Amino acid sequence: AAMSRKGVKALVDSLTRSAKHFNKSEVECLVKLFDTVVARASSDYAGAGFDRTVFRDTLHSAFGMTDDVVLDRVFSIFDRDNDGCITVVEWVEGLGVLLRGTLEEKMKFCFTIYDLNGDGYISREEMFQMLKNSLLIQPADEEPDEGVKDLVEIALKKMASTYLFVPFLLQDYDHDGKLSFTDFEKAVRDENLLLEAFGPCLPDIK
């Protein structure tokens, strides 16, 4: 439903405070964009927001994000109340982290993307799944899955050889290949390039 001018102003003021990373004029633009997307969508949410399909199409056209698994995970992070609908508050605050987040916020965001089952760890199987989705070219003489498994092992060995995951290696007594957030955070702080180690999940700088 259309909001009064006073209601829009109150919403913008509130979101400017809660989203932190956007100024007032940027929030106004994002609210207008949200309204445009909602108006174009054939939604069951009575103008309150839009669904997973519209969200994925929007991120694809705006940022070139194409990986279905990643887009579904991003949707889940934005949709904080898990009702299947992205509201204007979820939209603006989610974009605040996606586009302007601090390193701490982006580490939590990427870790949550890679933790496919939400158990607080990135397992070897989850690494495999994410790398399988992001790997574009497979050697002609090798089974695709075997190539990805090799890549997971190489990545873990490389991380171990540069001492980025020493705490992880010391704690992983059963060698189950799981990374906790603490392990991930220590590695990324030591080498920021590892933020998206298991596949691209943030828009590029452009």
matplotlib code that plots the C-alpha trace (Angstrom):
import matplotlib.pyplot as plt

x = [0.0, 1.1, 2.6, 1.9, 4.8, 5.2, 5.3, 8.0, 10.1, 9.8, 10.8, 13.8, 15.0, 14.7, 16.5, 19.3, 20.0, 19.7, 21.4, 24.4, 26.3, 24.0, 23.3, 19.7, 19.7, 21.0, 18.3, 15.7, 17.0, 16.9, 13.4, 12.3, 14.1, 12.3, 8.9, 9.7, 10.7, 7.6, 5.3, 6.8, 6.5, 3.4, 3.6, 1.4, 2.6, 0.2, 2.9, 4.9, 7.8, 9.0, 9.8, 12.9, 12.6, 12.3, 15.2, 17.4, 16.5, 17.2, 20.6, 21.5, 20.6, 22.2, 25.4, 25.8, 25.5, 24.5, 25.2, 21.8, 23.2, 24.8, 21.7, 19.5, 21.8, 21.9, 18.1, 18.0, 20.4, 18.3, 15.0, 15.7, 12.2, 12.2, 8.7, 9.8, 9.3, 12.0, 10.6, 11.9, 13.8, 15.4, 16.3, 18.0, 19.8, 20.8, 22.3, 24.2, 26.2, 26.4, 27.7, 29.3, 29.8, 32.9, 35.4, 33.7, 30.3, 31.5, 33.3, 30.1, 28.1, 30.5, 30.8, 27.0, 26.9, 29.4, 27.8, 25.1, 23.4, 23.7, 25.5, 28.2, 30.9, 32.1, 32.6, 34.7, 31.4, 30.2, 33.6, 33.2, 29.7, 30.6, 33.8, 31.9, 29.4, 32.1, 34.4, 33.7, 36.1, 37.0, 39.9, 38.7, 40.4, 39.1, 35.9, 34.4, 33.8, 37.3, 38.8, 36.8, 37.8, 41.4, 40.9, 39.4, 42.5, 44.9, 43.2, 43.3, 47.0, 47.9, 46.2, 48.0, 51.3, 51.0, 50.0, 46.7, 44.7, 47.0, 44.2, 41.9, 44.5, 45.2, 41.5, 40.5, 41.5, 39.2, 40.3, 36.7, 37.5, 35.3, 36.1, 34.6, 33.9, 36.9, 39.2, 37.7, 38.1, 41.7, 42.6, 40.8, 42.4, 45.7, 44.9, 41.9, 41.8, 40.5, 37.2, 35.6, 37.9, 35.0, 33.3, 32.3, 29.4, 29.9, 29.4, 32.7, 34.0, 32.4]
y = [0.0, 3.5, 5.3, 8.9, 11.4, 11.6, 7.8, 7.6, 10.3, 8.4, 5.1, 6.8, 8.3, 5.0, 3.1, 5.7, 5.0, 1.2, 0.6, 2.6, 2.4, 4.6, 8.3, 9.7, 10.4, 6.9, 5.3, 7.4, 6.0, 2.4, 2.8, 4.1, 1.2, -1.2, 0.3, 0.0, -3.7, -4.4, -2.6, -4.7, -8.0, -10.1, -10.7, -12.4, -10.0, -7.1, -4.6, -5.4, -7.0, -9.5, -13.2, -15.2, -15.2, -11.5, -11.1, -13.3, -11.6, -8.2, -9.2, -10.8, -7.7, -5.3, -7.1, -9.9, -12.6, -15.8, -18.7, -20.2, -21.6, -18.3, -16.3, -18.6, -18.2, -14.4, -14.4, -16.4, -13.9, -10.9, -12.7, -12.5, -13.5, -16.4, -15.6, -15.8, -12.1, -9.4, -6.2, -2.7, -2.9, -6.2, -4.8, -1.7, -3.2, -6.3, -4.1, -2.2, -5.3, -6.6, -3.3, -1.3, -3.8, -3.7, -6.6, -8.1, -7.9, -9.4, -12.2, -13.2, -12.8, -15.0, -17.6, -17.9, -18.3, -21.2, -22.8, -24.4, -26.4, -23.7, -25.8, -23.2, -24.9, -25.1, -28.8, -30.4, -31.3, -27.7, -26.6, -29.1, -28.0, -24.3, -24.8, -27.2, -24.4, -21.8, -23.9, -23.1, -25.3, -28.9, -30.8, -33.0, -36.1, -35.9, -36.5, -33.1, -34.2, -35.5, -32.2, -30.3, -32.8, -32.2, -28.4, -28.7, -30.7, -28.3, -25.4, -26.9, -27.9, -24.5, -22.9, -25.2, -24.6, -20.9, -21.4, -19.6, -22.4, -23.5, -23.2, -25.2, -27.9, -28.2, -28.5, -30.8, -33.9, -36.2, -34.7, -34.1, -31.1, -28.5, -24.8, -22.8, -19.1, -18.4, -20.4, -18.6, -15.1, -15.7, -16.8, -13.8, -11.3, -12.7, -12.7, -10.7, -12.6, -15.6, -13.8, -15.5, -18.6, -21.0, -19.0, -15.5, -14.3, -10.5, -8.0, -7.0, -3.4, -2.2]
z = [0.0, -0.8, 2.2, 3.1, 2.6, 6.4, 6.6, 3.9, 5.7, 9.0, 7.2, 5.5, 8.8, 10.6, 7.8, 7.7, 11.4, 11.2, 7.8, 9.0, 5.7, 3.6, 3.9, 3.8, 0.0, -0.7, 1.5, -0.3, -3.7, -2.3, -1.1, -4.5, -6.2, -3.8, -4.7, -8.4, -8.0, -6.0, -8.5, -11.4, -9.5, -9.5, -5.8, -3.2, -0.5, -1.2, -1.9, 1.2, -0.6, -3.2, -3.3, -4.0, -7.8, -8.0, -5.6, -7.6, -10.9, -9.3, -7.9, -11.2, -13.3, -10.8, -9.8, -12.3, -9.6, -11.4, -9.0, -7.9, -4.7, -3.7, -4.6, -2.6, 0.4, 0.0, -0.1, 3.2, 4.9, 3.7, 4.7, 8.4, 9.6, 7.1, 5.7, 2.0, 1.5, 1.3, 3.0, 2.5, 5.9, 5.0, 1.5, 2.7, 5.7, 3.7, 0.9, 3.6, 4.4, 0.8, -0.6, 2.2, 5.0, 7.2, 7.0, 10.1, 8.6, 5.3, 7.1, 8.8, 5.6, 3.5, 6.3, 6.5, 2.7, 2.8, 5.8, 3.7, 6.5, 9.1, 11.7, 12.4, 10.4, 6.8, 6.1, 3.4, 1.7, 1.7, 0.3, -2.4, -3.2, -3.4, -5.4, -7.8, -8.5, -9.1, -11.2, -14.8, -16.8, -16.1, -17.7, -20.5, -19.2, -15.7, -13.9, -12.9, -9.3, -8.9, -10.1, -7.5, -4.8, -5.7, -5.6, -2.1, -0.9, -2.6, -1.0, 2.5, 2.0, 0.8, 3.7, 6.1, 4.5, 5.0, 8.7, 8.1, 9.6, 12.4, 15.0, 12.7, 12.2, 16.0, 16.8, 14.0, 15.9, 13.9, 10.6, 9.6, 7.5, 9.3, 9.7, 12.5, 12.1, 14.4, 12.0, 9.0, 10.7, 11.6, 8.1, 6.4, 8.8, 7.8, 4.1, 3.0, -0.4, 1.5, 2.2, -0.9, -0.8, -1.7, -4.4, -5.2, -3.0, -3.0, -5.9, -7.5, -6.9, -10.1]

ax = plt.figure().add_subplot(projection="3d")
ax.plot(x, y, z, "-o")
ax.set_aspect("equal")
plt.show()
